[in-house]
Amino acid sequence: MSNDAAALPPLEQVDYIRAKKGLKSWLTTVDHKRIAILYLIAILTFFIVAMGLGVLMRLELLNPGTDFMDGPAYNRILTLHGVIMTFLFIIPSIPAVFGNFLLPIMIGANDVQFPRLNLASWYFYMAGAVLALIAVGLGGVDTGWTFYVPYSANTDSNVLLPMVAAFLLGWSSILTGLNFIATVHRLRAPGMKWGDMPLFVWGLYATSWIAVLATPVVGITLILVLMERFLGIGIFNAAMGGDPLLFQHMFWIYSHPAVYVMVLPAMGVVSEIIPAFSRKKIFGYWFIAVSSMAIAAIGSLVWAHHMFTSGMADEGRVIFSFLTFFVSVPSAVKVFNWLATIYKGSIKIDPPMLFAFGFIFMFSIGGFTGLMNASLSTDIHIHDTAFVVAHFHYTMFGSTGLMFFAAMHYWWPKMFGRMYSFKTAFFGFGLFFIGFNLLYFPLFLAGLAGMPRRYQDYLPEYHGYHAASTIGSWIMVVGLMILFINLIVAIWRGKKAPMNPWGGATLEWQIPSPPPTHQFDAAPDLTHGPYDYDFLYEDEDQPKETEVKA
Ligand SMILES: [Cu+2]
């Protein structure tokens, strides 16, 4: 055996990035960490494409009248922005990237329960993405991301491909959910009880149940539209004995719980970052864990709050309005517990913690305006206005999107073994935060003043709101690009990352950065809980490196 071979560490000790070379080794990998990176590249790319479409829409709305995009073109760009952001970015974002990378490590396992199925989920995702892009090439679709009938059953634009794309993306989400549920039930390290799991894992677990139980409903709904459109079977068309409201009920029975598929993982990331940078045990561990499950359960009973102006019965409206108020209770419990954890903590403001503070600000605005949407009297007025657009961008983009970027800044050193420039990250965050609020907050005011959503043009009295909003979009995009470039450059130029740069107590901070292919060659010892920091700080300022004992 040559000296070189003897000198090389055993394969499973080489980090997962350098373990095998070549594109094929990535496209056929069953390593959860590599699959996470495949998702990261795809999801970030689609986010940037859809963000570009958003900037184009804002540019058109800078002034009243048509500048470069007429109504039909605007409808197609708007639909594409919505479809990509919803199905290709925000729904898979945190579970597919950080769930895949961290879930097995956080419970002391070497991979998910079904590694090959995990890779298949990525290929379902890519197949859906490719179909969506082909649809763009064929002229796009102009129905809006909600594909409402009767228009989607009759429009000339191509709905078949985008609907099949959404169907395949749904399967990617279902299979990932199944995998995560099986992994949490079967692969926890010996001695790790449910109450020892990090709260991010609880967030993913609750999310996975929604993905498995609710996603099939939207899949069936889209198939029914295609059956009516191509086979002439009357399901939603009133003239053929169908009911268009049935579509709305079925669509939102999935799509409202889907907002919790988006926000529950984000809340899980907040529950990891806040105690680590407050160096304080999380306040009310079980309240947060149970509220994740409560949000998943109650969140499945509120869908018709999207239909308060659809002509549904008053009794129904009152019930769904009440349930929508009710689902905000477990969310408020989480916000209270995060603030209680910060209170009297020894706070360290590194980039991930700044994002977590940003989340609490954005999510609170999104939450409170959600209560305005939930109350029947105000919703009748603000339904389908720019107010709703601002609301869901604060909850989806300002909360989940922001926590996706926070997760990148928290776990980048672990995923790539490199630190990034904090100064640049703070600067990028600042521009993002200012730009975001200048972009979306004026839309609350425009909506209250009657500005409809999805309109390519507007009356002169709305000009001020739109001009401010468009300028905000430029500032925000510059901030985001600075954040992304800072992280990507760090992969090659960043200082080598220690095993535990933030002083975290969950298991990923007790294995090397980046981790080896097989992160645990023996069951990890679980001598302390996920938020017990004392063992790290005994009488030193810096967290000591604690290797997982073989
Ligand atoms: Cu909803």
Residues whose N, C-alpha, C, O or C-beta is under 5 A from the ligand:
A	BS01	CU	H256
